[in-house]
Amino acid sequence: MKTPAHALLAMMLLAAPNALAEKADKEKPTYIEANRMSADDARRMSVFEGSVVLTKGTAQVLADRIVVRQDAEGFQFATATGKPVRFRQKGDPKPDRPAVWTEGEALRLEIDERNEKIELFERARVKRDQDEVRGEYIFLDQRTDYFSASSGRDTARDAATPAAESRVRAVIQPKFKPEAPEPPSAAPAPAAPAAPPPGPR
């Protein structure tokens, strides 16, 4: 996706050690629940509408409408729309760190299973552990810890949005833990009072 020069583009490689998705998720079947469903076998396309819930391993998408397409090799491509669409997915744990969840929302979400990427369009927000990014467009690479965000001000509709409202915003928490202050050393025991001088005999 090309971003015009006047758009604010933030490229972030956060220091979180977990990948965006569990490796086992891509081997799991996809389950979809909805109020209505239609299928076009000739075009390898299915449309799900009404309180749609898509689940694939640890990944879950909640949307008003999801269109799923499948290519000749069996890879799936999903486009979800809603007000907003919400998703969450668990990353792989590391030997020294537990797994963390990636959560996000937008008005439109596109999932590319072949290239293992997720794109969020319009009022997009992604949170991973304690880090959070907001923008009009967010790209996630599920194979790495990389994602990028942009203001998306490249259309007439976006041009009508005040620049201050369309800027990318990020909150990145420190990854180190502050050291606990050392406990105060024990105060020395008070000296015994001196014995009174002997009185006259």
GIFEN-V771886 format. One record per residue. N is the residue number from 0. RES is the residue in three letters. OMEGA is omega as a letter, one per 20 degrees, with the letter a starting at -180 (NA if undefined). Layout:
# GIFEN-V771886
n->{N | N}
res->{RES | RES}
omega->{OMEGA | OMEGA}
This chain:
# GIFEN-V771886
n->{0 | 1 | 2 | 3 | 4 | 5 | 6 | 7 | 8 | 9 | 10 | 11 | 12 | 13 | 14 | 15 | 16 | 17 | 18 | 19 | 20 | 21 | 22 | 23 | 24 | 25 | 26 | 27 | 28 | 29 | 30 | 31 | 32 | 33 | 34 | 35 | 36 | 37 | 38 | 39 | 40 | 41 | 42 | 43 | 44 | 45 | 46 | 47 | 48 | 49 | 50 | 51 | 52 | 53 | 54 | 55 | 56 | 57 | 58 | 59 | 60 | 61 | 62 | 63 | 64 | 65 | 66 | 67 | 68 | 69 | 70 | 71 | 72 | 73 | 74 | 75 | 76 | 77 | 78 | 79 | 80 | 81 | 82 | 83 | 84 | 85 | 86 | 87 | 88 | 89 | 90 | 91 | 92 | 93 | 94 | 95 | 96 | 97 | 98 | 99 | 100 | 101 | 102 | 103 | 104 | 105 | 106 | 107 | 108 | 109 | 110 | 111 | 112 | 113 | 114 | 115 | 116 | 117 | 118 | 119 | 120 | 121 | 122 | 123 | 124 | 125 | 126 | 127 | 128 | 129 | 130 | 131 | 132 | 133 | 134 | 135 | 136 | 137 | 138 | 139 | 140 | 141 | 142 | 143 | 144 | 145 | 146 | 147 | 148 | 149 | 150 | 151 | 152 | 153 | 154 | 155 | 156 | 157 | 158 | 159 | 160 | 161 | 162 | 163 | 164 | 165 | 166 | 167 | 168 | 169 | 170 | 171 | 172 | 173 | 174 | 175 | 176 | 177 | 178 | 179 | 180 | 181 | 182 | 183 | 184 | 185 | 186 | 187 | 188 | 189 | 190 | 191 | 192 | 193 | 194 | 195 | 196 | 197 | 198 | 199 | 200}
res->{MET | LYS | THR | PRO | ALA | HIS | ALA | LEU | LEU | ALA | MET | MET | LEU | LEU | ALA | ALA | PRO | ASN | ALA | LEU | ALA | GLU | LYS | ALA | ASP | LYS | GLU | LYS | PRO | THR | TYR | ILE | GLU | ALA | ASN | ARG | MET | SER | ALA | ASP | ASP | ALA | ARG | ARG | MET | SER | VAL | PHE | GLU | GLY | SER | VAL | VAL | LEU | THR | LYS | GLY | THR | ALA | GLN | VAL | LEU | ALA | ASP | ARG | ILE | VAL | VAL | ARG | GLN | ASP | ALA | GLU | GLY | PHE | GLN | PHE | ALA | THR | ALA | THR | GLY | LYS | PRO | VAL | ARG | PHE | ARG | GLN | LYS | GLY | ASP | PRO | LYS | PRO | ASP | ARG | PRO | ALA | VAL | TRP | THR | GLU | GLY | GLU | ALA | LEU | ARG | LEU | GLU | ILE | ASP | GLU | ARG | ASN | GLU | LYS | ILE | GLU | LEU | PHE | GLU | ARG | ALA | ARG | VAL | LYS | ARG | ASP | GLN | ASP | GLU | VAL | ARG | GLY | GLU | TYR | ILE | PHE | LEU | ASP | GLN | ARG | THR | ASP | TYR | PHE | SER | ALA | SER | SER | GLY | ARG | ASP | THR | ALA | ARG | ASP | ALA | ALA | THR | PRO | ALA | ALA | GLU | SER | ARG | VAL | ARG | ALA | VAL | ILE | GLN | PRO | LYS | PHE | LYS | PRO | GLU | ALA | PRO | GLU | PRO | PRO | SER | ALA | ALA | PRO | ALA | PRO | ALA | ALA | PRO | ALA | ALA | PRO | PRO | PRO | GLY | PRO | ARG}
omega->{a | a | a | a | a | r | r | a | r | r | a | r | a | a | r | a | a | r | a | a | r | a | a | a | a | r | a | r | r | r | a | r | a | r | a | r | r | a | r | a | a | a | a | a | r | a | r | a | r | r | a | r | r | r | r | a | r | a | r | r | r | a | r | a | r | r | a | r | a | a | a | a | r | r | a | r | a | r | a | r | a | a | i | r | r | r | r | a | a | r | r | r | r | a | a | a | r | r | r | r | r | a | r | r | r | r | r | a | r | a | r | a | a | a | r | r | r | r | r | a | r | r | a | r | r | r | r | a | a | r | a | r | r | r | r | r | r | r | r | r | a | a | a | r | a | r | r | a | r | r | r | a | a | r | r | a | a | a | r | r | r | a | a | a | a | a | r | r | a | r | a | a | r | a | r | r | r | a | r | r | r | r | r | r | a | r | r | r | a | r | r | a | a | r | a | r | r | a | r | r | NA}
